[in-house]
Amino acid sequence: MSALVATTILTGPSAAEPFSTAPCALHRTDAHHSEGVDTWNADYTRPTRPLSAVMVFLSFPDGVPRTTPAELAADHFPATSRYFEQASYGKFTIRPHPLTHWLRMPRPSVAYGMKRDWSLPLRAAYLRDAFAAADPEVDFSHYDVVYFVADPDAPGVDSDATKVVNMDAPVHVDGTDVRRVVTVFEKHPPDRLVLAHETGHVFDLPDLYHRPVDGKGDWDTYVGDWDLMGSQFGLSPDLFAWHKWKLGWLDPRQVVCVRGTGASRLTLEPLSAGPEAAAERGAAGAPAFGLGGGTKLAVVRTGTDTVLAFEARGTSGNDSAGCREGVLVYRVRDETASGGGPVEVIDAHPRTEACWENSVYPPLADAPVALGESFTVPGDGVKVEVEGRTASGAWNVKITPGELG
């Protein structure tokens, strides 16, 4: 526990599990949380089965909790589980196991210096003390995910410090190696879906927001409302289809690689599913999430380390509060690290904005190509035309690659 870092995992045979050989699958690189999908980084748990999470609640000598562990657990669950169940089409859920009482940390909260850019020694001291406080009561070998939840009313607790800590050497406790921990310092009530965002990092997903150099300015210029890893406040926070492919929630047949120079017509199912579709599928004995096994993602290769992705976004499921429907276009780069813009939404309506009253970034709120519209991606010449809708709500799309496609 003497050294804790934001680990960058290197690509290599020992940490690579092949799961796709599609021509449009970007290669996983040594960029932190690389968007490559040709292999899975085995240093992370792939969320294709139910996982168990322990929630440990930490109090401090310089504060008296004004909330209960049960109240704090309810801040995050079942909302977090429900988010992942919908996003994964029922293929993944996280099962919380919250402690029912506070565990006392040995030092005052102000002694740990909690803040967004937390010093390494103080963060290491916090985790050492947290593991020591929890170990007598928690068998960490029973859990896949660890949440350390601090008393939100302690004087030294800063909600901006909530993050996943990746350790350069795992903590060995109860016969198991703990490689990363979600440290939660959220207020009560917390930011919406904040725990789902942080849990996404546990599964090797990158931050998609843009952090201004001085901390001032707009953070949401890369993807706006369109993915939880950009903003937990987004109107359409379902994970991009690219991320669902990476995590194993899309079958290979649900991803279409558009190649050559001729036009390709395809039908894109909406990325999210609403309650009606879930009920219909549940009644038929199928998983209670998703709209079937049709195409969710179309991809055009634009370079050795870049692609354009196309997916249909509606106003159902995790996207029920969405601002605009249509075919969303975004660029993915496998060499760009977390926080540097590995995904950028391309605005099909660059001269307008929408939902200014509640969008995290109104200029991208109307980014999708709407029904009856066509759009040519600047610089690539790839053209997408949204030609119609099916009776079930899928989108009929024509994609014509440019010279690089």
C-alpha positions as CSV (number, residue, x, y, z in Angstrom):
1,M,0.0,0.0,0.0
2,S,3.0,2.3,0.0
3,A,2.5,3.3,-3.7
4,L,-0.8,3.8,-5.5
5,V,-1.0,5.1,-9.1
6,A,-3.5,5.4,-11.9
7,T,-2.2,2.3,-13.6
8,T,-1.6,2.1,-17.3
9,I,-1.9,-1.5,-18.4
10,L,0.4,-2.5,-21.2
11,T,-0.8,-4.7,-24.1
12,G,0.9,-8.1,-24.0
13,P,0.1,-11.8,-24.4
14,S,-0.2,-12.5,-20.7
15,A,-2.9,-9.8,-20.4
16,A,-4.8,-10.3,-23.7
17,E,-7.8,-12.5,-24.2
18,P,-8.9,-12.4,-27.9
19,F,-12.6,-11.9,-28.5
20,S,-12.9,-10.2,-31.9
21,T,-11.1,-10.4,-35.2
22,A,-13.5,-8.1,-37.1
23,P,-11.8,-5.8,-39.6
24,C,-13.2,-2.7,-37.8
25,A,-12.1,-3.8,-34.4
26,L,-9.4,-1.3,-33.1
27,H,-6.4,-2.8,-31.5
28,R,-5.9,-2.4,-27.7
29,T,-2.9,-0.3,-27.0
30,D,-0.9,0.8,-24.0
31,A,-3.1,3.9,-23.6
32,H,-4.8,4.0,-20.2
33,H,-8.3,2.5,-20.7
34,S,-7.6,2.0,-24.4
35,E,-10.7,1.8,-26.6
36,G,-9.3,-1.1,-28.5
37,V,-11.7,-4.1,-28.8
38,D,-9.6,-6.8,-30.4
39,T,-8.6,-8.2,-27.0
40,W,-9.8,-7.9,-23.4
41,N,-7.3,-6.7,-20.8
42,A,-7.3,-9.6,-18.3
43,D,-6.1,-7.4,-15.5
44,Y,-9.8,-6.2,-15.3
45,T,-12.9,-8.2,-14.6
46,R,-15.1,-8.4,-17.6
47,P,-18.7,-7.8,-16.6
48,T,-20.4,-10.6,-18.4
49,R,-21.7,-12.3,-15.2
50,P,-23.2,-11.1,-12.0
51,L,-20.6,-9.5,-9.7
52,S,-20.7,-9.0,-5.9
53,A,-19.7,-5.7,-4.4
54,V,-19.1,-4.9,-0.7
55,M,-19.9,-1.4,0.6
56,V,-17.8,-0.4,3.6
57,F,-18.9,2.7,5.5
58,L,-16.2,4.8,7.2
59,S,-16.6,7.4,9.9
60,F,-13.9,9.6,11.5
61,P,-13.0,10.8,15.0
62,D,-13.7,14.5,13.9
63,G,-17.3,13.9,12.8
64,V,-20.6,12.3,13.9
65,P,-22.5,10.8,11.0
66,R,-25.9,12.4,10.3
67,T,-26.9,9.6,7.9
68,T,-27.0,5.8,8.2
69,P,-25.3,3.2,6.1
70,A,-28.7,2.1,4.9
71,E,-29.5,5.6,3.6
72,L,-26.2,5.9,1.8
73,A,-26.5,2.4,0.3
74,A,-30.0,3.5,-1.0
75,D,-28.4,6.5,-2.6
76,H,-26.7,4.2,-5.1
77,F,-28.7,0.9,-5.2
78,P,-30.8,-0.3,-6.9
79,A,-30.1,2.6,-9.3
80,T,-26.6,1.4,-10.2
81,S,-27.7,-2.2,-10.6
82,R,-30.6,-1.2,-12.7
83,Y,-28.5,1.0,-15.0
84,F,-26.1,-1.9,-15.8
85,E,-28.9,-4.4,-16.2
86,Q,-30.5,-2.2,-18.8
87,A,-27.2,-1.2,-20.5
88,S,-26.1,-4.9,-20.8
89,Y,-29.5,-6.2,-22.0
90,G,-29.7,-8.3,-18.8
91,K,-26.2,-9.9,-19.3
92,F,-24.7,-8.2,-16.2
93,T,-25.7,-6.9,-12.8
94,I,-23.9,-5.9,-9.7
95,R,-25.1,-7.2,-6.4
96,P,-24.4,-4.9,-3.4
97,H,-23.5,-6.2,0.0
98,P,-23.5,-3.1,2.3
99,L,-22.4,-3.3,5.9
100,T,-25.1,-2.2,8.3
101,H,-22.9,-0.1,10.6
102,W,-20.1,2.5,10.5
103,L,-16.4,1.5,10.9
104,R,-14.2,4.0,12.6
105,M,-11.1,5.3,10.9
106,P,-8.1,5.9,13.2
107,R,-7.4,9.5,12.1
108,P,-9.5,12.6,11.6
109,S,-10.9,13.1,8.2
110,V,-9.0,16.3,7.7
111,A,-5.7,14.4,8.2
112,Y,-6.2,12.6,4.8
113,G,-6.2,15.7,2.6
114,M,-9.0,14.5,0.4
115,K,-9.5,16.3,-2.9
116,R,-9.7,15.6,-6.6
117,D,-5.9,15.6,-7.2
118,W,-5.2,13.7,-4.0
119,S,-1.5,13.3,-3.0
120,L,-0.3,9.8,-3.4
121,P,1.0,9.4,0.2
122,L,-2.2,10.6,1.8
123,R,-4.4,8.5,-0.5
124,A,-2.2,5.5,0.4
125,A,-2.6,6.2,4.1
126,Y,-6.4,6.4,3.7
127,L,-6.6,3.1,1.9
128,R,-4.2,1.4,4.4
129,D,-6.4,2.6,7.3
130,A,-9.6,1.6,5.5
131,F,-8.5,-1.9,4.8
132,A,-7.3,-2.3,8.4
133,A,-10.6,-1.1,9.8
134,A,-12.6,-3.4,7.5
135,D,-10.5,-6.5,7.5
136,P,-11.8,-7.9,10.9
137,E,-15.4,-7.8,9.6
138,V,-15.1,-8.2,5.8
139,D,-13.9,-11.3,3.9
140,F,-12.7,-9.6,0.8
141,S,-12.3,-12.9,-1.0
142,H,-16.1,-13.0,-1.4
143,Y,-16.3,-9.8,-3.5
144,D,-15.4,-8.7,-7.0
145,V,-15.8,-4.9,-6.3
146,V,-14.9,-2.9,-3.2
147,Y,-16.6,0.4,-2.3
148,F,-15.2,2.5,0.6
149,V,-17.9,5.0,1.4
150,A,-16.9,7.9,3.7
151,D,-19.2,9.8,6.0
152,P,-20.3,12.6,3.8
153,D,-20.7,15.1,6.7
154,A,-17.2,14.6,8.1
155,P,-15.3,18.0,7.8
156,G,-12.5,16.8,5.6
157,V,-14.6,14.8,3.1
158,D,-14.6,16.4,-0.4
159,S,-17.1,15.0,-2.9
160,D,-14.8,15.9,-5.7
161,A,-12.4,13.2,-4.6
162,T,-14.7,10.3,-5.5
163,K,-12.7,8.1,-7.9
164,V,-11.4,4.6,-8.6
165,V,-7.9,4.0,-7.2
166,N,-5.8,1.6,-9.3
167,M,-2.9,0.1,-7.4
168,D,0.5,-0.6,-9.0
169,A,0.8,-3.6,-6.7
170,P,-2.4,-5.2,-5.5
171,V,-3.4,-5.4,-1.8
172,H,-3.3,-9.0,-0.7
173,V,-6.0,-9.5,1.9
174,D,-8.0,-12.6,2.9
175,G,-6.1,-14.7,0.3
176,T,-7.2,-12.5,-2.6
177,D,-5.6,-9.6,-4.5
178,V,-7.5,-6.3,-4.6
179,R,-6.3,-4.3,-7.6
180,R,-8.6,-1.3,-7.5
181,V,-11.0,0.3,-5.1
182,V,-13.9,2.8,-5.6
183,T,-13.4,5.5,-3.0
184,V,-16.8,7.3,-2.5
185,F,-17.0,10.8,-0.9
186,E,-20.3,11.8,-2.3
187,K,-22.8,14.1,-0.5
188,H,-26.2,12.8,0.5
189,P,-28.0,12.7,-1.8
190,P,-25.2,12.1,-4.3
191,D,-24.6,13.0,-8.0
192,R,-27.0,11.0,-10.2
193,L,-25.4,7.7,-11.4
194,V,-22.0,8.7,-10.0
195,L,-21.4,5.2,-8.7
196,A,-22.2,3.7,-12.1
197,H,-19.7,6.0,-13.7
198,E,-16.9,5.0,-11.2
199,T,-17.8,1.4,-11.6
200,G,-17.3,1.7,-15.3
201,H,-13.6,2.4,-14.6
202,V,-13.5,-0.9,-12.7
203,F,-14.3,-2.5,-16.1
204,D,-11.7,-0.6,-18.0
205,L,-13.8,2.2,-19.4
206,P,-12.2,5.6,-19.9
207,D,-13.3,9.1,-18.8
208,L,-14.8,10.8,-21.8
209,Y,-15.0,14.3,-20.5
210,H,-12.6,17.1,-21.3
211,R,-10.9,18.5,-18.3
212,P,-9.9,22.2,-18.8
213,V,-6.2,22.9,-17.9
214,D,-7.2,25.3,-15.2
215,G,-10.3,23.4,-14.1
216,K,-12.5,26.2,-15.4
217,G,-14.6,26.0,-18.5
218,D,-16.8,23.3,-20.1
219,W,-16.0,19.7,-19.3
220,D,-18.4,18.1,-21.7
221,T,-17.2,19.1,-25.1
222,Y,-16.2,15.6,-26.3
223,V,-19.4,13.6,-25.9
224,G,-21.9,15.9,-24.2
225,D,-24.9,13.9,-22.8
226,W,-24.2,10.8,-24.8
227,D,-22.4,8.3,-22.5
228,L,-22.2,7.8,-18.7
229,M,-18.4,8.0,-18.9
230,G,-18.7,11.5,-20.1
231,S,-21.2,12.7,-17.5
232,Q,-23.4,11.0,-14.9
233,F,-25.7,14.0,-15.4
234,G,-26.3,13.3,-19.1
235,L,-29.7,13.2,-20.6
236,S,-28.8,10.1,-22.6
237,P,-26.3,8.3,-20.4
238,D,-26.5,4.8,-21.8
239,L,-23.1,3.5,-22.8
240,F,-22.0,3.8,-26.4
241,A,-22.5,0.7,-28.5
242,W,-18.7,0.7,-28.8
243,H,-18.4,0.2,-25.1
244,K,-21.1,-2.5,-25.0
245,W,-19.1,-4.3,-27.7
246,K,-15.9,-3.9,-25.6
247,L,-17.6,-5.2,-22.5
248,G,-19.0,-8.2,-24.2
249,W,-22.7,-7.2,-24.2
250,L,-23.0,-7.2,-28.0
251,D,-22.7,-10.4,-30.0
252,P,-20.3,-10.1,-33.0
253,R,-23.3,-10.4,-35.3
254,Q,-24.7,-7.2,-33.8
255,V,-21.7,-5.2,-35.1
256,V,-21.5,-4.4,-38.9
257,C,-18.2,-3.4,-40.5
258,V,-19.0,-1.2,-43.5
259,R,-16.2,-1.5,-46.0
260,G,-15.4,-0.5,-49.6
261,T,-16.7,2.6,-51.4
262,G,-20.3,1.6,-52.2
263,A,-23.4,2.4,-50.2
264,S,-24.5,-0.1,-47.5
265,R,-28.1,-0.3,-46.3
266,L,-28.7,-1.6,-42.8
267,T,-31.2,-1.5,-40.0
268,L,-30.0,-0.2,-36.6
269,E,-31.9,-1.2,-33.5
270,P,-32.2,1.5,-30.8
271,L,-29.4,1.2,-28.4
272,S,-31.6,1.3,-25.3
273,A,-34.8,-0.6,-24.6
274,G,-38.0,0.7,-23.0
275,P,-40.3,-1.1,-20.5
276,E,-42.6,-2.2,-23.3
277,A,-39.9,-4.0,-25.1
278,A,-38.6,-5.5,-21.9
279,A,-42.1,-6.8,-21.0
280,E,-42.6,-8.3,-24.4
281,R,-39.2,-10.1,-24.4
282,G,-39.8,-11.3,-20.8
283,A,-43.1,-12.7,-21.7
284,A,-41.5,-14.6,-24.6
285,G,-38.9,-16.1,-22.3
286,A,-36.1,-14.0,-23.6
287,P,-33.9,-11.7,-21.5
288,A,-36.0,-8.8,-20.2
289,F,-33.8,-6.1,-21.7
290,G,-32.9,-5.1,-25.3
291,L,-34.8,-5.1,-28.5
292,G,-33.6,-8.4,-29.9
293,G,-30.4,-9.5,-31.5
294,G,-30.4,-7.1,-34.4
295,T,-27.6,-4.7,-35.4
296,K,-26.7,-2.2,-32.7
297,L,-23.5,-0.7,-34.2
298,A,-22.1,0.1,-37.6
299,V,-18.4,0.9,-38.0
300,V,-16.3,2.5,-40.8
301,R,-12.6,2.2,-40.5
302,T,-11.0,5.6,-41.1
303,G,-7.3,4.9,-40.2
304,T,-5.0,2.5,-38.5
305,D,-6.1,3.7,-35.1
306,T,-9.5,5.4,-35.8
307,V,-13.0,4.5,-36.7
308,L,-16.4,6.2,-37.1
309,A,-19.2,4.5,-35.2
310,F,-22.9,4.8,-35.9
311,E,-25.7,3.8,-33.5
312,A,-29.4,4.7,-33.1
313,R,-30.4,6.6,-30.0
314,G,-33.9,7.0,-28.8
315,T,-35.8,8.0,-25.6
316,S,-36.2,4.7,-23.7
317,G,-34.4,2.7,-21.1
318,N,-31.3,4.5,-19.8
319,D,-31.9,7.2,-22.4
320,S,-35.5,7.9,-21.4
321,A,-34.8,11.5,-20.7
322,G,-33.0,12.0,-24.0
323,C,-33.2,15.3,-25.9
324,R,-33.2,14.1,-29.5
325,E,-33.6,10.8,-31.4
326,G,-31.6,9.7,-34.4
327,V,-28.4,8.1,-35.6
328,L,-25.5,9.2,-33.5
329,V,-22.1,9.4,-35.2
330,Y,-18.8,9.4,-33.2
331,R,-15.1,8.9,-33.7
332,V,-13.1,6.4,-31.6
333,R,-9.3,6.4,-31.2
334,D,-7.4,3.5,-29.7
335,E,-4.2,5.5,-29.0
336,T,-5.9,8.2,-26.9
337,A,-5.9,7.7,-23.2
338,S,-8.7,8.2,-20.7
339,G,-9.5,11.9,-20.4
340,G,-7.8,12.9,-23.6
341,G,-10.8,12.4,-25.9
342,P,-10.7,8.7,-27.0
343,V,-14.3,9.2,-28.2
344,E,-15.7,12.4,-29.8
345,V,-19.3,12.8,-30.9
346,I,-19.7,14.4,-34.3
347,D,-22.4,17.1,-34.4
348,A,-24.7,16.6,-37.4
349,H,-26.2,20.1,-36.6
350,P,-23.2,22.2,-35.7
351,R,-25.1,25.5,-36.1
352,T,-27.8,24.7,-33.5
353,E,-28.1,23.5,-29.9
354,A,-31.0,22.0,-27.9
355,C,-32.4,21.3,-24.4
356,W,-30.3,24.2,-23.1
357,E,-32.2,24.1,-19.8
358,N,-31.0,20.6,-18.7
359,S,-28.3,19.4,-21.2
360,V,-24.8,19.1,-19.9
361,Y,-23.6,20.6,-23.3
362,P,-26.4,21.9,-25.5
363,P,-24.3,22.2,-28.7
364,L,-24.2,18.4,-28.8
365,A,-27.6,17.7,-27.5
366,D,-29.0,17.7,-31.1
367,A,-26.0,15.8,-32.6
368,P,-27.9,12.8,-34.0
369,V,-28.9,12.6,-37.7
370,A,-32.7,12.7,-37.6
371,L,-35.3,10.8,-39.7
372,G,-35.1,12.0,-43.3
373,E,-31.8,13.7,-42.9
374,S,-28.4,13.0,-44.4
375,F,-25.0,14.0,-43.1
376,T,-21.4,13.8,-44.4
377,V,-18.7,13.6,-41.8
378,P,-16.2,16.5,-42.3
379,G,-12.8,15.3,-43.2
380,D,-13.7,11.7,-43.9
381,G,-16.4,12.0,-46.6
382,V,-18.5,9.3,-45.0
383,K,-22.1,9.9,-45.6
384,V,-25.0,8.6,-43.5
385,E,-28.7,8.9,-44.6
386,V,-31.5,8.0,-42.3
387,E,-34.1,6.7,-44.7
388,G,-36.9,5.5,-42.5
389,R,-38.2,3.6,-39.4
390,T,-39.6,0.1,-39.1
391,A,-42.8,-0.9,-37.4
392,S,-40.8,-2.0,-34.3
393,G,-38.9,1.3,-34.1
394,A,-35.6,0.4,-35.7
395,W,-33.8,2.8,-38.1
396,N,-33.2,2.2,-41.8
397,V,-29.8,3.7,-42.6
398,K,-27.6,4.0,-45.7
399,I,-23.9,4.5,-45.1
400,T,-21.5,5.4,-47.9
401,P,-17.8,5.4,-46.9
402,G,-15.4,8.0,-48.2
403,E,-12.1,7.2,-49.9
404,L,-10.6,6.2,-46.5
405,G,-13.6,3.9,-45.5
